[in-house]
Amino acid sequence: MKKIVSVTVNGVLHELAIEPRRTLLELLREDLGLTGTKKGCGIGDCGTCTVLLDGVATFSCLTLAIQADGCSVETVEGLAEDGKLNRLQQAFVDHGAIQCGFCSPGMLMTATELLRRSDNPNEQDIRRAISGNLCRCTGYQKIVEAIKAASEDTS
Amino acid sequence: MILPRFDVLVPETVDEACTMLSDHADEGVRLLAGGTDLLVDLRRPIIPQHVPRCDGCTTHPEGRVLSTIECAPSDSDPLMASGGSIRTALEGPRHAAPAFLVSLHKLDQLRGIERLADGGLRIGALTSISEIERSPDVREGWTALAEGADSLGSPLVRNRGTLGGNIANARPAADMAVPTIALGGTLTLKGSSGTCDIPAKDFPRGPGLSVIKQDEILTDIHYPSPVPYSGSAYYKLANRKALEISTVGVAVWLALKEPGGPVADVQVALGAVGPVPILAESVREALIGKVPNEKTLLQAAQAARGDARPIDDHRGSAWYRVQMVEQLTLRLLRTVLKRIRDSK
């Protein structure tokens, strides 16, 4: 039997009737059409499905949509401000921190959480923070540089 | 859909959750905390070698459990005495996916870290590993637990994974269970018939098996107040720094009678070298009452290796694991002694 779930996604409140086994990932991608969040491994190894659930970086593939009832979700689609890439996204572009781009949504959300929690993370902090987000193009160096640059850019 | 069909029940109180667990026992019911173990086990395995971390979870119709876990017979423990019984439990017929999940996400009363009046610490079972990792109280007074949190999974796993889930899953390598045992932690289990406290060391009964009853929920974990001149440490030996299960995990808690004086008490817990995390009793015999020096520490570390009962697997051979138990115990005893000295 379907259940009613209310969830605020990128500031917009949605009320949906969903099957209890539906994951937050499926709710975002299939019910709301927000396909920026990717499905990778589905078992909490790769991190590409990362979204912020009440501000906490969370695997959307290992979270039931029901568990997000009453919560606020931020996805990569919500990062841009006034139609322009935000500072972190722009830093990824400027530093070439995107190769195939599949890990980027998860990397961006994990980095967003880090930058909100820590004003001036050092390289070690950044590497540790993204240790659950896998990039198989192995472009980690540029991703680390982009996050560092975004943390320093206070303009 | 990623997951098989099930219904989700959302209790508002612990009592209600216990009732749900007992009411649906026949249809198959599992507790959902952080989901980082359970939801992985519920989905169709990506590789056939995936060993479900909880009995009755896998839905793969042709799934075969390839792992064979040999348990050394033990006279004192009826479950271990049979040796083969745990193996049978893992290789037994596939259970259907649970028809019900009881999701604890509304039970905020099970979250939080609280300093108690007696100097001890109470951590709610639903507290995330990240919260424990970032707690200054935990790092100062119960360092081994903070270091267990540091090394568990990845930051994303730690954000979702819970202390109670890590302990209740009863995995031999659990990064929170091993320090909890060394620190003398006590688990509070609540069921329909009441509440009971049991020492963390007595909780696990085999890989994925524990003393918890069908209608019981692990609600709180209690850590005793640090005594003077004491300290602790945990080290996880693994092939990677993140997203890895330990090859060997060692937690050491030690208290001196006085600065530079003899050892008043010591507890060493060993992970991933037996069917359950092991409290190395021989270390107590080897070290209590002795003044710690390189000779007595080495004797204690050698005693620890005698308590390990590892198997060969893809993470490491039994031979290697035993060597590492000795080395890590020695190293951690030195670390803890240095911490006690530095904290003066």
Chai-1 contact restraints between the chains, C-beta under 6 A:
chainA,res_idxA,chainB,res_idxB,connection_type,confidence,min_distance_angstrom,max_distance_angstrom,comment,restraint_id
A,P20,B,D7,contact,1.0,0.0,6.0,A-B,restraint_1
A,P20,B,V8,contact,1.0,0.0,6.0,A-B,restraint_2
A,R21,B,L3,contact,1.0,0.0,6.0,A-B,restraint_3
A,R21,B,R5,contact,1.0,0.0,6.0,A-B,restraint_4
A,R21,B,F6,contact,1.0,0.0,6.0,A-B,restraint_5
A,T23,B,I2,contact,1.0,0.0,6.0,A-B,restraint_6
A,G42,B,I2,contact,1.0,0.0,6.0,A-B,restraint_7
A,I43,B,V40,contact,1.0,0.0,6.0,A-B,restraint_8
A,G44,B,T36,contact,1.0,0.0,6.0,A-B,restraint_9
A,G44,B,V157,contact,1.0,0.0,6.0,A-B,restraint_10
A,D45,B,L243,contact,1.0,0.0,6.0,A-B,restraint_11
A,G47,B,L156,contact,1.0,0.0,6.0,A-B,restraint_12
A,V56,B,N159,contact,1.0,0.0,6.0,A-B,restraint_13
A,A57,B,L156,contact,1.0,0.0,6.0,A-B,restraint_14
A,A57,B,N159,contact,1.0,0.0,6.0,A-B,restraint_15
A,F59,B,L156,contact,1.0,0.0,6.0,A-B,restraint_16
A,L62,B,G35,contact,1.0,0.0,6.0,A-B,restraint_17
A,L62,B,T36,contact,1.0,0.0,6.0,A-B,restraint_18
A,L62,B,L39,contact,1.0,0.0,6.0,A-B,restraint_19
A,I66,B,V8,contact,1.0,0.0,6.0,A-B,restraint_20
A,Q67,B,H105,contact,1.0,0.0,6.0,A-B,restraint_21
A,A129,B,P155,contact,1.0,0.0,6.0,A-B,restraint_22
A,S131,B,S154,contact,1.0,0.0,6.0,A-B,restraint_23
A,S131,B,A242,contact,1.0,0.0,6.0,A-B,restraint_24
A,G132,B,S154,contact,1.0,0.0,6.0,A-B,restraint_25
A,G132,B,P155,contact,1.0,0.0,6.0,A-B,restraint_26
A,G132,B,L156,contact,1.0,0.0,6.0,A-B,restraint_27
